[in-house]
Amino acid sequence: MSDFSAFERLALPIIRGLVALWVRPSVLPDDAKSQHRPGRVPVYALEKRSVIDLAVLEYVCRERDLPDPHLPVGARAVLADSLIFLERRTGFFGQRIDRRMPEALRALTVAAGEDLSFDPELIPVSLFWGRAPDRERTWFRLLIAEDWDIGGRFRKFLSLLINGRNLLVLFGEAMPVQSAMSETRGMPRGPRRMWRQLRMQFRNQRAATIGPDLSHRRTIVTEVLRTHAVRDAVRQEARDKKISRRDALRVARGYAYEVAANYSHAFVVFASGILGRLWNRLYDGVELANFASLQSVDEGSEIVYVPCHRSHMDYLLLSYVVYHKGYAVPHIAAGINLNMPVIGSLLRRGGAFFLRRSFGGNATYSAVFSRYLGAMMARGHSIEYFIEGGRSRTGRLLQPKTGMLAMTVRAYVRKPVRPVVFVPIYFGYERLVEGRTYIGELSGRPKEKESIIGMLRALPELRSRFGKVYVSFGEPLPLDRLLERHVPGWDRQQPVTEEKPAWLSPLCVDLAHQIMARINAAACVTPVNLMGTVLLATPRQRMGEADLARQLELYASLMRQAPYSSRVWVTPLDGQSMIRHCDSLRMLYRQSHPLGDIVGMSESTAVLSSYYRNNVLHLLLMPSLLASALSSTILPCGGSTCCAWRAASIRTSRMSTSCTGASTNCRRWSMNCSRTC
């Protein structure tokens, strides 16, 4: 408490009462106690000296049964409290920030250096007001939402009152002092090195939570226009078109503003509340799978999200999911067709930056875009782009496009600030908002250009029920490993020039194929996928309800017992539950029959169901090949087991071989074979 003034010490009991009465923070990790190792003395490190932050820390420690931050440190009371503040306010009104190394940290390291048995550990604690997941936002909260500004005492007090229930407390990884000092023990630079490590950890936590410190859009554009590549392109364009350098620079500036995002954290916070209501209105839930894959990425890495592209909802959905899991919203590469009036401006504030479908030999535009992408990566902002380029109209993954991959690789090789890790993502929808549009395009209707009028026409569709949506994270793919395989010693070679290196295309093709394979390996199998797979294999897309339930369970069992990948998620529902679920989505119709209801699909539903079937068809490839090989030989009919194997090959081959069993009804294979046999 010696760091606080007399007024702050008097105000602390009042602040404690307000915190206990009003504040309800979200704490990460959930088991914060695991960050403290038994046998070591914990010392909490806070980024800024604040009475309110201290009161919140006391409250969290008391609620989570963590060590009290006011316990003295060491047998000789090296520190009166288990607290260290990296930044302190100075001046009569506290208008200046003192960023010098705190004396408490110096005293702690000196004591640890003199007594090897004294082994304290520093636990960095970050508090983000207005940034907690699963909270509703309002415009009032946006005024004092967490950002990179220091802020004053009055703003912190407003944060307590307005965002007290919208607070994220993040306990970082503990830093043992003895281990950290092993290389610098006894040296004057030892305490300073530990201080820098703490500052870097706080900065990484803040960047991972609310995004990096992005300057104004105009500042970023200016930074891009000052790069050597853009300057060279501007000079070349001035010579080719015989215009002045000022006019050529004006063209390049126009390209930069056309591309650049205008990210606003306040808008992201506000949009999060709106999107939460939208998902609750449209979908029965958003299910996550394999999220531990994203959590396994090393802190400080540059994350590039590379999802498959099913729907326009993909843009919003991934940003929403990532934000509510405590990660910064990525900058999204969007097609220039989405840069519509009003809509484009809102997307820019949400982190979207726009690119043309083709650069068309425009060297200036290419230089501006590639340098903008490099600037975003160097600043540490995560990037997102769709490796397929456009949305899939068939449900299968499209041929990957390597243009953005090539620019990402070159930007990293040119300036390897932080390691790049690609995170593949699979999207699975039980019903698509654009379902009718896809049916029309598959029937030969030309693709409609995106427009505000088209969006208004689609609003009535939002009244329908769209089931659940699944977001599955694939295995992360570090870029360094591929670079070392294709270009050994790449980090020791000369800097990349503007000419395309010979190794770039093979590397990007390999990278694209690995990403697509990992997207497929993270598929989610829903009742809708299984229903489409089973019913579309029947002659008239219908069959008996009891047979349908058995076939659904058979397919689900095949995918569980012979999984395509350990990351594949398969619905746990039984056959009857799957039928009821699809019936509730109005996918099926029923026809009464004395021997049991007949369940089927209408013609329009069957066309769209082929999309959902194609999402997971690759998961049945191996069972289908085995069943097809088995069916190529004439075997005695073994009853339901025989027919189950035959059913597994519905998409690999249409069986026309005779079943030599006792039943004459098995001459041509059908889904009802299990009954007649």
C-alpha positions in Angstrom: 0.0 0.0 0.0 3.0 2.3 0.2 2.6 3.1 -3.6 -0.7 4.8 -2.9 -1.4 8.3 -1.7 -3.2 9.0 1.6 -6.4 9.9 -0.4 -6.2 6.6 -2.2 -5.8 4.6 1.0 -8.8 6.4 2.5 -10.9 5.7 -0.7 -9.9 2.0 -0.8 -12.5 0.7 1.7 -15.3 2.5 -0.2 -14.1 1.1 -3.5 -14.0 -2.4 -1.9 -17.6 -2.1 -0.9 -18.6 -1.0 -4.5 -16.7 -3.8 -6.0 -18.2 -6.5 -3.7 -21.7 -5.1 -4.4 -21.5 -4.5 -8.1 -18.6 -6.1 -9.9 -19.0 -9.7 -11.3 -15.9 -10.3 -13.4 -15.2 -13.2 -15.8 -11.9 -14.9 -14.9 -9.6 -16.7 -17.3 -8.4 -19.3 -17.1 -11.4 -20.9 -15.3 -9.0 -22.6 -12.9 -6.9 -19.6 -12.0 -5.6 -21.4 -9.0 -3.6 -23.6 -11.3 -1.4 -20.6 -12.2 0.1 -20.7 -8.7 2.6 -23.4 -8.0 2.6 -24.7 -4.4 5.8 -24.0 -2.5 6.4 -20.7 -4.3 5.6 -17.2 -3.0 3.1 -15.5 -5.3 3.6 -11.9 -6.3 0.8 -10.3 -8.4 2.0 -7.9 -11.1 -0.5 -5.3 -12.3 0.1 -3.2 -15.4 -1.2 0.1 -13.9 -1.4 1.4 -10.4 -5.1 1.7 -9.7 -7.1 1.4 -6.4 -10.0 0.0 -8.4 -7.9 -2.7 -10.0 -6.5 -3.6 -6.7 -10.0 -3.9 -5.1 -11.0 -6.2 -8.0 -7.9 -8.3 -7.5 -8.7 -8.7 -3.8 -12.3 -9.6 -4.6 -11.2 -12.3 -7.2 -8.6 -13.8 -4.9 -11.2 -14.0 -2.1 -13.8 -15.6 -4.4 -11.4 -18.0 -6.0 -9.5 -19.0 -2.9 -6.2 -17.5 -4.1 -3.4 -16.1 -1.9 -4.1 -12.7 -0.5 -2.3 -9.9 -2.4 -1.6 -8.1 0.9 0.6 -10.9 2.4 4.2 -9.8 3.0 6.8 -11.4 0.7 9.7 -13.3 2.2 10.7 -14.0 5.8 12.4 -10.6 6.1 9.3 -8.9 4.5 11.1 -8.0 1.2 7.8 -6.5 0.1 5.1 -5.3 2.4 2.4 -6.5 -0.1 2.5 -9.2 -2.7 1.9 -6.5 -5.4 4.0 -4.9 -8.1 2.7 -2.1 -10.4 4.6 -1.6 -13.6 3.2 1.9 -14.3 2.5 4.7 -11.8 1.0 8.1 -12.1 3.0 11.1 -11.0 2.2 14.8 -10.6 -0.3 16.6 -8.4 -3.3 15.6 -10.6 -1.7 12.3 -11.8 -1.5 13.6 -15.3 1.9 11.9 -16.1 2.9 8.3 -16.3 6.0 6.9 -14.7 7.2 3.9 -16.8 10.5 3.4 -15.0 11.2 0.0 -13.5 9.4 -0.2 -10.1 11.6 -0.4 -7.0 9.6 -3.3 -5.7 10.7 -5.5 -8.6 14.3 -4.5 -8.1 14.1 -5.4 -4.4 12.5 -8.7 -5.2 15.2 -9.7 -7.6 18.0 -8.6 -5.3 16.6 -10.7 -2.5 16.2 -13.7 -4.7 19.8 -13.3 -5.9 21.1 -13.2 -2.3 19.0 -16.2 -1.1 18.6 -19.1 -3.5 16.0 -20.7 -1.3 13.8 -17.7 -1.7 11.8 -18.5 -4.9 8.9 -16.1 -5.5 6.9 -16.2 -8.7 5.4 -13.2 -10.6 1.8 -13.7 -11.8 0.8 -11.0 -14.3 -2.9 -10.0 -13.9 -4.6 -8.0 -16.7 -8.0 -6.4 -16.3 -10.1 -5.4 -19.3 -13.1 -3.3 -18.6 -15.9 -3.6 -21.1 -14.2 -6.7 -22.7 -15.7 -9.7 -20.9 -17.3 -12.5 -22.9 -21.0 -13.3 -22.8 -22.2 -9.8 -21.7 -24.7 -7.5 -23.4 -23.3 -4.1 -24.6 -24.9 -0.7 -24.8 -23.6 2.6 -26.2 -22.9 3.9 -22.7 -20.4 1.1 -22.1 -18.7 1.9 -25.4 -17.6 5.3 -24.0 -15.2 3.7 -21.6 -14.6 0.3 -23.2 -11.0 -1.0 -22.8 -8.5 0.1 -25.4 -4.8 1.0 -25.6 -5.2 4.5 -23.9 -4.0 4.9 -20.4 -7.1 6.8 -19.3 -7.6 8.8 -16.1 -9.1 8.1 -12.7 -12.5 9.5 -13.6 -12.7 7.1 -16.6 -11.7 4.2 -14.4 -14.4 5.1 -11.9 -16.9 5.2 -14.8 -15.7 1.8 -15.9 -16.5 0.5 -12.4 -20.0 1.8 -12.5 -20.9 1.1 -16.1 -18.8 -2.0 -17.0 -18.6 -3.5 -13.6 -20.4 -6.6 -14.8 -18.6 -6.6 -18.1 -15.1 -7.2 -16.9 -12.5 -9.7 -17.9 -9.7 -10.6 -15.4 -6.9 -12.6 -17.1 -4.3 -14.4 -15.0 -1.1 -14.9 -17.1 1.4 -17.6 -16.9 3.5 -17.5 -13.7 7.1 -16.4 -14.0 9.5 -18.0 -11.4 12.0 -15.4 -10.4 14.9 -17.9 -9.8 14.4 -19.5 -13.2 14.2 -16.1 -14.9 17.4 -14.9 -13.3 19.4 -18.1 -14.0 21.3 -16.4 -16.9 21.7 -12.9 -15.4 22.2 -13.7 -11.7 24.4 -11.1 -10.1 24.3 -8.8 -13.2 22.8 -5.3 -13.1 20.7 -6.0 -16.2 18.9 -8.9 -14.5 16.0 -7.0 -12.9 15.6 -4.9 -16.1 15.4 -8.0 -18.3 12.6 -9.4 -16.1 10.8 -6.1 -16.2 10.9 -6.1 -20.0 9.6 -9.7 -20.0 6.6 -8.6 -17.8 5.9 -5.7 -20.1 6.0 -7.9 -23.2 3.7 -10.4 -21.5 1.2 -7.7 -20.7 1.4 -6.3 -24.2 0.8 -9.7 -25.7 -2.2 -10.3 -23.5 -3.7 -7.0 -24.4 -3.1 -7.5 -28.1 -4.5 -11.0 -28.0 -7.6 -9.8 -26.1 -8.6 -6.4 -27.7 -6.3 -6.4 -30.7 -3.0 -4.6 -31.3 -2.5 -0.9 -31.0 -3.8 0.2 -34.3 -3.4 3.9 -35.2 -5.9 5.9 -37.2 -6.6 4.6 -40.7 -4.9 7.6 -42.2 -1.7 6.8 -40.3 -1.7 3.2 -41.6 -2.2 4.5 -45.2 0.7 6.9 -44.8 2.9 4.1 -43.6 2.0 1.9 -46.6 2.6 4.7 -49.1 6.1 5.3 -47.6 7.3 1.8 -48.4 9.9 1.4 -51.1 7.8 -1.0 -53.1 4.9 1.5 -53.4 7.2 4.4 -54.2 8.8 2.4 -57.0 5.3 1.4 -58.3 4.2 5.1 -58.2 7.3 6.2 -60.2 6.8 3.5 -62.7 3.1 4.4 -63.2 4.0 8.0 -63.6 6.4 7.1 -66.4 4.1 4.6 -68.1 1.0 6.9 -68.1 3.0 10.1 -68.5 1.4 11.7 -65.5 3.0 13.7 -62.7 4.3 11.9 -59.6 1.6 13.8 -57.5 -1.2 12.3 -59.6 0.3 8.8 -59.5 0.6 9.1 -55.7 -3.0 10.2 -55.6 -4.0 7.1 -57.4 -2.0 4.9 -55.0 -3.6 6.7 -52.0 -7.0 6.0 -53.5 -6.1 2.3 -53.7 -4.9 2.3 -50.1 -8.2 3.9 -48.8 -10.2 1.4 -51.0 -8.4 -1.5 -49.3 -7.8 -0.3 -45.7 -10.0 -1.3 -42.8 -11.2 1.4 -40.3 -11.2 -0.8 -37.2 -13.2 0.5 -34.3 -13.1 -1.5 -31.0 -16.2 0.5 -29.8 -18.1 -0.6 -32.9 -17.0 -4.2 -32.4 -18.3 -4.2 -28.8 -21.6 -2.8 -29.9 -21.9 -5.2 -32.8 -21.3 -8.1 -30.5 -24.5 -7.4 -28.7 -26.5 -7.1 -31.9 -25.0 -10.3 -33.3 -25.8 -12.2 -30.1 -29.4 -11.4 -30.6 -29.2 -12.3 -34.3 -27.7 -15.7 -33.7 -30.4 -16.4 -31.0 -33.0 -15.4 -33.6 -31.7 -17.4 -36.5 -30.1 -20.4 -35.0 -30.8 -22.9 -32.2 -27.2 -22.5 -31.1 -23.6 -22.1 -32.2 -21.6 -25.2 -31.4 -17.8 -25.1 -31.1 -15.5 -28.1 -31.7 -11.8 -28.4 -31.2 -11.4 -24.9 -29.8 -8.4 -26.2 -27.9 -6.6 -26.0 -31.3 -6.7 -22.3 -31.2 -5.7 -22.1 -27.6 -2.6 -24.3 -28.3 -1.1 -21.6 -30.6 1.8 -20.0 -28.8 1.2 -16.5 -27.5 2.7 -13.8 -29.7 2.2 -15.7 -32.9 0.5 -14.1 -35.9 -2.7 -16.1 -36.4 -4.1 -16.4 -40.0 -7.6 -17.9 -40.0 -8.4 -19.8 -43.2 -12.0 -21.1 -43.1 -14.0 -22.7 -45.7 -16.7 -20.5 -47.3 -20.3 -21.6 -47.1 -22.3 -18.5 -46.4 -22.1 -14.7 -46.0 -22.7 -15.5 -42.3 -19.1 -16.9 -42.1 -17.6 -13.4 -41.8 -19.7 -12.4 -38.8 -19.8 -15.8 -37.2 -16.1 -16.4 -36.9 -15.5 -12.8 -35.6 -18.3 -13.3 -33.0 -17.0 -16.7 -31.8 -13.4 -15.6 -31.6 -14.3 -12.4 -29.8 -16.5 -14.1 -27.2 -13.7 -16.6 -26.5 -11.3 -13.8 -25.4 -9.4 -13.3 -28.7 -9.1 -10.2 -30.8 -11.3 -9.8 -33.8 -9.3 -10.6 -37.0 -9.0 -8.3 -40.0 -11.0 -10.0 -42.7 -10.2 -10.0 -46.5 -13.5 -9.3 -48.1 -14.4 -9.1 -51.8 -14.8 -5.6 -53.2 -18.4 -6.6 -54.1 -19.3 -6.2 -50.4 -18.1 -2.6 -50.4 -21.6 -1.3 -50.7 -22.8 2.1 -49.4 -23.2 2.0 -45.6 -22.6 -1.7 -45.5 -19.0 -1.4 -46.6 -18.4 1.3 -44.0 -19.8 -0.9 -41.2 -17.7 -3.9 -42.3 -14.6 -1.7 -42.3 -15.2 -0.8 -38.7 -15.6 -4.4 -37.9 -12.1 -5.2 -39.3 -12.9 -5.9 -43.0 -10.4 -4.8 -45.7 -11.4 -5.2 -49.3 -9.6 -6.6 -52.3 -10.4 -6.9 -56.0 -11.1 -10.3 -57.5 -8.2 -9.7 -60.0 -5.3 -7.3 -59.8 -5.3 -7.3 -63.6 -1.6 -6.5 -64.0 -2.0 -3.3 -61.9 1.4 -3.1 -60.3 0.5 -0.1 -58.1 -2.6 -1.8 -56.6 -0.7 -5.0 -56.1 2.1 -3.2 -54.2 -0.3 -1.2 -52.1 -2.3 -4.3 -51.1 0.7 -6.5 -50.3 2.3 -3.8 -48.2 -1.0 -3.2 -46.4 -1.2 -6.9 -45.6 2.4 -6.9 -44.4 1.7 -3.8 -42.2 -1.2 -5.6 -40.5 0.9 -8.7 -39.9 3.8 -6.7 -38.6 1.5 -4.9 -36.1 0.3 -8.3 -34.8 -3.3 -8.2 -36.0 -4.7 -11.6 -36.8 -5.9 -12.0 -40.5 -8.8 -14.0 -41.9 -9.4 -14.9 -45.5 -11.3 -17.7 -47.4 -8.9 -20.0 -49.1 -11.6 -21.0 -51.6 -12.0 -17.5 -52.8 -15.8 -17.6 -53.1 -18.7 -19.5 -51.6 -19.2 -23.1 -52.5 -22.5 -23.7 -54.2 -22.3 -27.5 -54.1 -21.2 -28.1 -50.5 -17.8 -29.5 -51.5 -14.6 -27.6 -50.9 -13.5 -25.6 -54.0 -10.1 -25.6 -55.5 -7.9 -23.5 -53.2 -6.7 -20.1 -54.4 -3.1 -19.4 -53.5 -3.0 -15.6 -54.2 -3.5 -14.5 -50.6 -1.3 -17.3 -49.3 1.6 -16.1 -51.6 1.2 -12.6 -50.3 1.1 -13.8 -46.7 4.2 -15.9 -47.2 6.1 -13.1 -48.9 5.1 -10.5 -46.2 6.4 -12.8 -43.5 9.7 -13.7 -45.2 10.2 -10.0 -46.0 9.7 -9.0 -42.3 9.5 -12.0 -39.9 8.4 -10.1 -36.8 6.4 -13.0 -35.2 5.8 -16.6 -36.3 2.8 -17.1 -38.6 0.4 -20.0 -37.8 -2.5 -20.9 -40.1 -5.7 -22.1 -38.3 -8.1 -24.0 -40.7 -11.8 -23.7 -39.8 -14.8 -25.8 -40.8 -18.3 -24.3 -41.0 -21.3 -26.5 -40.9 -24.9 -25.2 -41.3 -28.0 -27.3 -40.8 -29.8 -24.8 -43.0 -28.3 -22.0 -45.2 -29.7 -18.5 -45.3 -28.8 -18.5 -49.0 -30.3 -21.9 -49.7 -32.9 -20.8 -52.3 -30.3 -18.7 -54.0 -28.0 -21.7 -54.4 -30.8 -23.8 -55.8 -31.5 -21.2 -58.4 -27.8 -20.9 -59.4 -27.4 -24.7 -59.6 -30.5 -24.7 -61.9 -28.8 -22.3 -64.3 -29.9 -18.9 -63.0 -27.0 -16.4 -63.2 -25.4 -15.3 -60.0 -27.0 -12.1 -58.6 -24.7 -9.2 -57.8 -24.6 -8.3 -54.1 -26.6 -5.1 -53.4 -28.6 -3.4 -50.7 -31.8 -4.1 -52.5 -30.9 -7.8 -52.6 -30.2 -7.8 -48.9 -33.6 -6.2 -48.2 -35.3 -8.9 -50.2 -33.6 -11.5 -48.1 -34.8 -10.1 -44.8 -38.1 -12.2 -44.8 -35.9 -15.3 -45.0 -34.6 -14.5 -41.6 -37.9 -15.3 -40.0 -37.3 -19.0 -40.7 -35.6 -21.5 -38.4 -32.1 -22.5 -39.4 -31.2 -25.1 -36.8 -27.7 -25.1 -35.4 -24.4 -23.9 -36.9 -21.1 -25.7 -36.1 -17.7 -24.1 -36.0 -14.8 -26.5 -35.8 -11.1 -25.6 -35.5 -8.6 -27.7 -37.5 -5.0 -28.5 -36.6 -2.9 -25.3 -36.6 -0.2 -25.2 -39.4 3.0 -23.3 -38.6 4.5 -21.6 -41.6 8.1 -21.9 -40.4 8.1 -25.7 -40.8 7.0 -25.5 -44.4 9.5 -22.8 -45.2 12.3 -24.9 -43.7 11.2 -27.9 -45.8 11.0 -26.0 -49.1 13.6 -23.3 -48.5 16.3 -24.6 -46.0 18.0 -21.7 -44.3 15.4 -19.2 -45.6 16.0 -16.9 -42.6 19.7 -16.6 -43.5 19.2 -15.7 -47.1 19.1 -12.3 -48.8 15.8 -10.3 -48.4 13.0 -11.2 -50.8 13.0 -8.9 -53.8 9.9 -7.9 -55.8 10.6 -10.7 -58.3 8.7 -13.9 -57.6 11.1 -16.5 -56.1 11.1 -20.0 -57.7 10.2 -21.7 -54.5 7.0 -19.7 -53.8 4.5 -21.5 -56.0 5.4 -25.1 -54.8 5.3 -24.0 -51.2 1.9 -22.3 -51.6 0.4 -25.3 -53.4 1.7 -27.5 -50.6 0.4 -25.1 -48.0 -3.0 -24.8 -49.7 -3.5 -28.6 -49.9 -2.5 -29.1 -46.2 -5.0 -26.4 -45.2 -7.8 -28.0 -47.2 -7.0 -31.4 -45.8 -7.2 -30.0 -42.2 -10.5 -28.3 -42.9 -11.9 -31.6 -44.1 -10.4 -33.4 -41.1 -12.4 -31.0 -38.7 -15.8 -31.7 -40.2 -18.9 -31.9 -38.0 -21.6 -34.5 -38.9 -25.1 -33.3 -38.0 -28.4 -35.1 -38.4 -29.1 -33.0 -41.5 -25.9 -34.3 -43.1 -26.8 -37.9 -42.4 -30.4 -37.5 -43.5 -29.3 -36.1 -46.9 -26.7 -38.9 -47.3 -29.2 -41.6 -46.6 -32.3 -40.4 -48.4 -30.6 -39.1 -51.5 -29.3 -42.7 -52.1 -32.9 -44.0 -52.4 -34.8 -44.0 -55.7 -37.5 -41.6 -54.7 -35.8 -40.0 -51.6 -38.1 -41.8 -49.2 -38.2 -44.9 -47.0 -39.8 -46.5 -44.0 -39.3 -44.6 -40.8 -37.9 -47.7 -38.9 -35.5 -48.5 -41.8 -34.4 -44.8 -42.0 -33.6 -44.7 -38.2 -31.5 -47.9 -38.6 -29.6 -46.5 -41.5 -28.9 -43.2 -39.8 -27.5 -45.0 -36.8 -25.4 -47.2 -39.1 -23.8 -44.3 -40.8 -23.2 -42.5 -37.5 -21.7 -45.7 -36.1 -19.4 -46.1 -39.1 -18.1 -42.5 -38.7 -17.5 -43.1 -35.0 -15.8 -46.5 -35.2 -13.8 -45.7 -38.3 -13.2 -42.0 -38.0 -11.8 -40.0 -40.9 -9.9 -37.9 -38.3 -9.7 -37.6 -34.5 -11.1 -34.1 -34.9 -14.3 -35.2 -36.6 -17.4 -34.5 -34.5 -20.4 -36.8 -35.0 -23.9 -36.1 -33.5 -24.7 -38.2 -30.5 -28.4 -38.5 -31.3 -30.0 -41.8 -32.1 -31.9 -42.5 -35.3 -35.4 -41.5 -34.1 -34.0 -38.3 -32.6 -32.4 -37.4 -35.9 -35.7 -37.9 -37.7 -37.5 -35.7 -35.2 -34.8 -33.0 -35.4 -35.0 -32.9 -39.3 -38.8 -33.0 -39.1 -38.7 -29.9 -36.9 -36.6 -28.1 -39.6 -39.3 -29.0 -42.2 -37.0 -31.1 -44.2 -39.3 -34.2 -44.3 -42.8 -35.2 -45.1 -44.7 -38.2 -43.8 -47.0 -40.7 -45.5 -49.1 -43.0 -43.4 -48.7 -46.7 -44.1 -50.1 -49.8 -42.3 -46.6 -51.1 -41.8 -45.2 -47.8 -40.6 -44.9 -44.2 -41.7 -43.0 -43.5 -44.9 -40.6 -40.5 -44.5 -39.3 -38.6 -47.6 -38.1 -35.3 -49.0 -39.7 -33.0 -51.5 -37.9 -32.3 -54.8 -36.7 -28.8 -53.8 -35.6 -30.1 -50.3 -33.7 -33.0 -51.9 -31.8 -30.6 -54.2 -30.6 -28.5 -51.2 -29.9 -31.6 -49.1 -27.3 -32.6 -51.7 -25.4 -29.6 -50.4 -25.4 -30.8 -46.8 -24.6 -34.4 -47.9 -21.5 -33.1 -49.9 -20.2 -31.4 -46.7 -19.4 -34.8 -45.1 -19.3 -37.2 -48.1 -15.5 -37.5 -47.8 -15.9 -39.0 -44.4 -17.5 -42.1 -45.9 -14.8 -42.6 -48.6 -12.9 -45.4 -46.9 -16.0 -47.4 -45.7 -17.5 -47.0 -49.2 -14.4 -48.3 -50.9 -14.2 -51.3 -48.7 -17.9 -52.0 -49.1 -17.6 -51.6 -52.9 -14.7 -54.0 -53.0 -16.7 -56.5 -50.9 -19.8 -56.2 -53.1 -17.8 -56.9 -56.2 -17.7 -60.6 -55.2 -20.8 -62.7 -55.1 -21.3 -63.6 -51.4 -24.1 -65.5 -49.7 -26.5 -63.0 -48.2 -25.8 -62.7 -44.5 -28.9 -60.8 -43.5 -28.7 -57.4 -41.9 -24.9 -57.5 -41.7 -24.6 -58.1 -45.4 -27.0 -55.3 -46.2 -25.4 -52.9 -43.8 -22.1 -53.2 -45.7 -23.9 -52.8 -49.0 -25.6 -49.7 -47.7 -22.3 -48.1 -46.8 -21.3 -47.8 -50.5 -24.4 -45.8 -51.6 -22.3 -43.0 -53.2 -19.4 -45.1 -54.4 -21.3 -47.5 -56.6 -24.9 -48.3 -57.5 -25.1 -52.1 -56.9 -26.6 -54.2 -59.6 -25.2 -57.5 -58.6 -27.5 -60.3 -57.4 -27.8 -61.2 -53.8 -27.7 -65.0 -53.8 -29.6 -65.3 -50.5 -33.0 -67.0 -50.0 -35.0 -63.9 -50.8 -35.7 -63.1 -54.4 -36.4 -59.4 -53.5 -32.6 -58.9 -53.1 -31.9 -59.1 -56.8 -31.3 -55.3 -57.0 -29.9 -53.6 -53.9 -32.1 -51.0 -52.1 -32.3 -49.3 -48.8 -35.0 -51.8 -47.7 -32.7 -54.8 -48.3 -32.3 -55.3 -44.6 -36.0 -55.9 -44.2 -36.4 -58.3 -47.2 -33.3 -60.3 -46.3 
